[in-house]
Amino acid sequence: MRVLFNEELKAVADDLDHLARNVRDAIHCAGVALTKQDLDAAQHVIDMDVETDQIATSVVDQCVKLLARQSPVATDLRVIVATLRLSVTFERMGDLARHIAEAARRTYPQSPIPASAQDLFVQMQDFLDVTADRLVTMLADRDTEVAEQIIRDDDKLDQIHKKTFELAVDDKWNVTHQQLVDVVLIGRFMERLGDHAVSASRRVVYIVSGFDPTKEPTPDEGTDID
């Protein structure tokens, strides 16, 4: 029975790694769509989200079956519960990347971001590209050092996001109403991607060390947007 349980747990871990790679690719392509007005990249993110949702659902279903059939305790229970919550987090990250891609597709061949805000969004995307790569490495290696780096660095993204918000509320900023809405929404989507990366990192720390991440605020709490 233990051998079968380990094989099933390994299958779930493989699917979770696949999910993380999908999210990484979605974040990269959404950034290309947004900053380079690449319609093919935008459509790729939108199409890929179907597979991402399917994998996330499969991981949840597998975790529920393991909980029901095996009644795991201690470390095994911690791993399964954390894996279940990671799949939900990654699914939400895929949705956020899709929202960014949809905004880029809607305004093509123009960018949804006005020229005066482009540099800030490029900075945020550069940060998210690095974070997305780190997520895959962190999960594949269960690397708590990478996880802790993601958590520490999130303040940098928050600082850039704050600048976009300050720009948006400036009465002297000469943009259309739609551009203003896009700046606020896309900036929020990107900031939330960083928040979810932090949440995922805390889950990995929980898997490895047993530290309970629910003692600190995570994006799973409340009714905030995705």
C-alpha positions in Angstrom: 0.0 0.0 0.0 2.8 2.4 0.8 4.4 1.8 -2.5 1.2 2.6 -4.3 0.7 5.7 -2.2 4.1 7.0 -3.0 3.5 6.4 -6.7 0.2 8.3 -6.6 1.9 11.1 -4.7 4.7 11.3 -7.3 2.1 11.5 -10.1 0.4 14.4 -8.3 3.8 16.2 -7.9 4.6 15.7 -11.6 1.2 17.3 -12.5 1.9 20.2 -10.1 5.3 20.8 -11.8 3.6 20.8 -15.2 1.1 23.3 -13.9 3.9 25.6 -12.6 5.6 25.4 -16.0 2.3 26.4 -17.7 1.9 29.4 -15.4 5.5 30.4 -16.1 5.0 30.3 -19.8 1.7 32.2 -19.5 3.3 35.0 -17.5 6.2 35.3 -20.1 3.8 35.3 -23.1 1.4 37.7 -21.4 4.3 40.1 -20.9 5.3 39.8 -24.5 1.7 40.5 -25.6 1.4 43.5 -23.3 4.8 45.2 -23.9 5.3 44.2 -27.6 1.7 44.2 -28.9 2.2 40.5 -30.0 -1.3 39.1 -30.9 0.0 35.6 -31.3 1.5 35.6 -27.8 -1.8 36.9 -26.4 -3.8 34.2 -28.1 -1.4 31.6 -26.9 -2.0 32.6 -23.3 -5.7 32.5 -23.7 -5.7 29.1 -25.4 -3.2 27.6 -22.9 -5.4 28.6 -20.0 -7.8 25.8 -20.8 -5.1 23.2 -20.3 -3.9 25.0 -17.1 -7.4 24.8 -15.7 -7.7 21.1 -16.5 -4.4 20.3 -14.8 -5.3 22.3 -11.7 -8.7 20.4 -11.5 -6.9 17.1 -11.9 -4.5 17.9 -9.1 -7.3 18.9 -6.8 -9.2 15.7 -7.6 -6.2 13.5 -7.1 -5.5 15.2 -3.7 -9.1 14.7 -2.6 -8.9 11.0 -3.5 -5.7 10.5 -1.6 -7.2 12.1 1.4 -10.3 9.9 1.2 -8.6 6.6 0.5 -5.3 6.9 2.4 -6.2 9.0 5.5 -2.7 10.4 5.5 -1.2 11.9 8.7 1.8 14.0 9.7 4.1 14.9 6.7 2.0 13.1 4.1 -1.1 15.1 5.1 0.9 18.3 5.1 2.2 17.6 1.6 -1.2 16.7 0.1 -3.0 19.7 1.7 -0.3 22.1 0.6 -0.3 20.6 -2.9 -4.1 21.1 -3.2 -3.7 24.7 -2.2 -0.8 25.3 -4.6 -2.9 24.0 -7.5 -5.6 26.6 -6.7 -2.9 29.3 -6.5 -1.4 28.4 -9.8 -4.8 28.2 -11.5 -5.5 31.8 -10.3 -2.1 32.9 -11.6 -3.0 31.5 -15.0 -6.3 33.4 -15.0 -4.5 36.6 -14.2 -2.0 36.1 -17.1 -5.1 35.4 -19.3 -6.7 38.7 -18.2 -3.5 40.6 -19.2 -3.4 38.8 -22.6 -7.1 39.6 -23.2 -6.5 43.3 -22.5 -3.5 43.2 -25.0 -5.7 41.4 -27.6 -8.6 43.8 -27.2 -6.5 46.9 -28.0 -4.3 45.4 -30.7 -2.4 46.8 -32.6 -2.3 49.5 -30.0 -1.1 48.9 -26.4 -3.6 49.2 -23.6 -0.9 51.0 -21.7 -0.2 54.7 -22.6 3.3 55.5 -23.6 3.9 57.5 -20.4 3.3 54.4 -18.3 5.1 51.9 -20.5 8.4 51.9 -18.6 6.7 51.1 -15.3 4.9 48.1 -16.8 8.1 46.9 -18.4 9.7 47.0 -15.0 6.9 45.0 -13.5 7.0 42.5 -16.3 10.7 42.0 -16.0 10.2 41.3 -12.3 7.5 38.8 -13.0 9.5 37.0 -15.6 12.3 36.4 -13.1 9.7 35.4 -10.4 8.0 32.9 -12.8 11.3 31.2 -13.6 12.1 31.0 -9.8 8.7 29.4 -9.1 9.4 26.5 -11.4 12.9 26.0 -9.9 11.5 26.3 -6.4 8.8 23.7 -6.9 10.9 21.2 -8.8 13.7 21.2 -6.2 11.6 22.1 -3.1 14.1 24.8 -2.7 13.3 26.9 0.4 16.1 29.4 -0.3 14.5 30.3 -3.7 11.1 30.4 -1.9 12.4 32.9 0.7 13.9 35.0 -2.0 10.6 35.3 -3.8 9.0 36.3 -0.6 11.6 38.9 0.2 11.7 40.5 -3.2 7.9 41.0 -3.5 8.3 44.5 -1.9 10.0 45.6 -5.1 7.0 44.8 -7.2 4.7 46.5 -4.7 6.8 49.6 -5.0 6.6 49.7 -8.8 2.9 49.0 -8.6 2.4 52.0 -6.2 4.0 54.3 -8.8 1.5 53.2 -11.5 -1.3 53.9 -9.0 0.1 57.3 -8.2 0.2 58.1 -11.9 -3.4 56.9 -12.4 -4.7 59.3 -9.7 -2.8 62.3 -11.0 -5.3 64.8 -12.3 -2.8 66.2 -14.7 -2.3 62.8 -16.5 -3.6 63.2 -20.0 -5.1 59.8 -20.9 -8.4 58.5 -22.0 -10.9 56.9 -19.6 -10.2 53.5 -21.0 -6.5 53.8 -20.7 -6.9 54.8 -17.1 -9.0 51.8 -16.4 -6.5 49.5 -18.2 -3.6 50.9 -16.2 -5.4 50.3 -12.9 -6.6 46.8 -13.8 -3.5 45.5 -15.5 -1.3 46.9 -12.8 -3.5 45.2 -10.2 -3.3 41.9 -12.1 0.5 42.1 -12.2 0.7 43.0 -8.5 -1.6 40.0 -7.7 0.7 37.7 -9.7 3.4 38.7 -7.3 1.2 38.1 -4.3 0.3 34.6 -5.5 3.9 33.8 -6.1 4.5 34.7 -2.4 1.6 32.5 -1.4 3.0 29.6 -3.4 6.5 30.1 -1.9 5.0 29.9 1.6 3.3 26.6 0.7 6.6 25.2 -0.4 8.3 26.3 2.8 5.4 24.6 4.6 5.9 21.3 2.7 9.6 21.2 3.5 9.8 22.6 7.0 6.3 22.3 8.5 6.1 26.1 9.1 2.4 27.1 8.9 2.0 29.9 6.2 -1.6 30.5 7.3 -0.2 32.5 10.3 0.7 35.2 7.8 -1.6 36.9 5.3 -1.9 35.2 1.9 -3.8 36.1 -1.3 -6.2 33.2 -0.5 -7.8 35.3 2.3 -10.7 37.7 1.8 -12.6 38.5 -1.4 -10.0 40.4 -3.2 -9.7 40.1 -7.0 -8.2 36.7 -7.9 
